Amino acid sequence: MFTFTPTINDPNLKYSWNFGDGNTGNTAIATNTYKANGDYDVQLTITNARGCSETKTIKILVSSSKDIEYFTNVSLFPNPTADQTTLSIYSNKNIETTISIRDISGKLMETTKLPIQVGGNEITLATQNLNSGLYLIQISNSSGSETMKLQVIK
């Protein structure tokens, strides 16, 4: 399950979500459970009382974590990105996890260890110091590892 939160949360605005998988939502903070792995375009349209609206779209990658026993959903969004991306992990166990960023040749750019809690976890990965290109995000813990691709565009 993924939780989507807009940067503006105002009860006077109308929110319309399209999660890219046929599901929609109409609350400021919305949740969606994706039934299949893949790339999804998540679209939010915000409309004010005068009928003026603005739409933003982000691309997310959803993958079930078959390689990591305790993680049921992992996504990386937005992807591609420029300055930062969010790694979303849904876990059914509290577990120490290592997140590494490597360039396409395998050179380690950054690594961090952090506790992943039961439920939804969102980790912001700073990419503003990375050059444009393809990077590998490796998530590992005592039960296994998973690698996802991230494209940085400047």
C-alpha positions in Angstrom: 0.0 0.0 0.0 1.3 3.4 -0.9 0.3 6.8 0.6 0.4 9.9 -1.6 0.5 13.3 0.0 0.3 16.6 -1.9 2.5 19.5 -0.9 -0.7 21.6 -0.4 -3.4 20.3 1.9 -6.2 22.7 2.0 -9.9 21.8 2.8 -11.1 24.4 0.3 -9.4 22.6 -2.6 -10.7 19.6 -4.5 -8.2 16.7 -5.0 -8.5 14.2 -7.8 -6.0 11.3 -8.0 -5.4 8.9 -10.8 -3.0 6.2 -9.7 -2.3 4.9 -13.2 -3.7 1.4 -12.6 -7.4 2.2 -13.0 -7.9 3.3 -9.4 -8.7 6.8 -8.4 -9.0 8.9 -5.2 -10.6 12.2 -4.2 -9.0 13.0 -0.8 -6.0 15.2 -0.1 -4.0 12.3 1.3 -4.8 9.1 -0.7 -3.7 5.5 -0.6 -3.4 2.9 -3.3 -2.4 -0.8 -3.4 -0.9 -1.9 -6.7 -1.7 -5.4 -7.8 1.1 -5.7 -10.3 4.7 -4.7 -10.7 5.5 -2.0 -13.2 5.9 1.7 -14.0 2.8 3.8 -13.2 2.1 7.5 -13.9 0.4 8.9 -10.8 -1.6 12.1 -11.6 -3.0 14.6 -9.1 -5.4 17.4 -10.2 -6.1 20.2 -7.7 -9.1 22.4 -8.3 -10.0 25.6 -6.4 -13.4 27.1 -5.7 -13.2 29.2 -9.0 -12.7 26.1 -11.1 -9.1 26.7 -11.8 -7.0 23.6 -11.7 -3.5 22.3 -12.0 -2.3 18.8 -12.8 1.0 17.2 -11.8 2.2 13.7 -12.8 5.0 11.6 -11.3 6.3 8.2 -12.4 6.7 5.5 -9.9 8.2 2.0 -10.2 6.4 -0.8 -8.2 8.1 -4.1 -7.6 7.2 -6.9 -5.2 10.3 -7.7 -3.2 10.6 -11.5 -3.8 14.3 -11.3 -3.0 13.8 -9.6 0.4 11.6 -11.8 2.6 10.1 -9.1 4.8 9.4 -6.4 2.2 6.0 -6.7 0.4 6.2 -3.5 -1.8 9.1 -1.4 -2.9 8.9 1.6 -5.1 11.1 4.5 -6.2 9.6 7.8 -7.3 10.0 10.1 -9.1 12.1 8.1 -11.6 13.7 9.8 -13.5 14.7 12.5 -11.1 17.0 15.5 -10.7 17.5 16.5 -7.0 15.9 13.7 -5.0 13.8 10.6 -5.1 11.8 8.7 -2.6 12.3 5.0 -1.8 9.0 3.6 -0.4 9.2 0.3 1.4 6.4 -1.6 3.0 7.7 -4.1 5.5 6.1 -6.8 7.7 9.1 -6.8 10.1 11.3 -4.3 11.9 14.7 -4.8 10.4 18.1 -3.0 9.9 18.5 -2.3 6.2 21.4 -1.0 4.1 20.6 1.3 1.1 23.4 1.8 -1.4 23.7 4.0 -4.5 26.1 2.8 -7.2 26.9 4.2 -10.6 26.3 1.9 -13.6 29.9 0.6 -13.4 29.2 -0.5 -9.8 31.2 2.2 -8.1 29.7 2.9 -4.7 28.5 6.5 -4.5 26.7 6.5 -1.1 25.6 4.0 1.5 23.5 4.3 4.6 22.1 1.9 7.2 18.7 2.6 8.8 16.0 0.8 10.7 13.0 -0.2 8.6 9.8 -0.3 10.7 6.7 -2.5 10.3 4.3 -0.8 7.8 5.1 2.0 5.3 8.5 3.6 5.2 9.6 6.5 3.0 13.3 7.3 2.6 14.4 10.4 0.7 17.5 9.9 -1.3 19.4 13.0 -2.3 20.6 13.0 -5.9 21.6 16.6 -6.4 25.3 15.7 -6.2 25.0 12.9 -8.8 25.8 13.5 -12.5 23.2 12.7 -15.1 23.1 9.0 -15.8 21.8 5.6 -14.7 22.3 4.5 -11.0 21.6 1.3 -9.1 19.8 1.5 -5.8 20.5 -1.6 -3.7 18.4 -2.5 -0.7 19.7 -5.2 1.5 19.2 -6.8 4.9 19.7 -10.1 6.6 17.0 -11.8 4.4 18.4 -10.8 1.0 18.8 -7.9 -1.4 17.0 -6.1 -4.3 18.4 -3.7 -6.9 16.4 -1.0 -8.7 17.5 1.3 -11.5 17.3 5.1 -11.0 17.8 7.6 -13.8 19.2 11.0 -12.8 18.6 13.9 -15.4 20.1 17.3 -14.8 
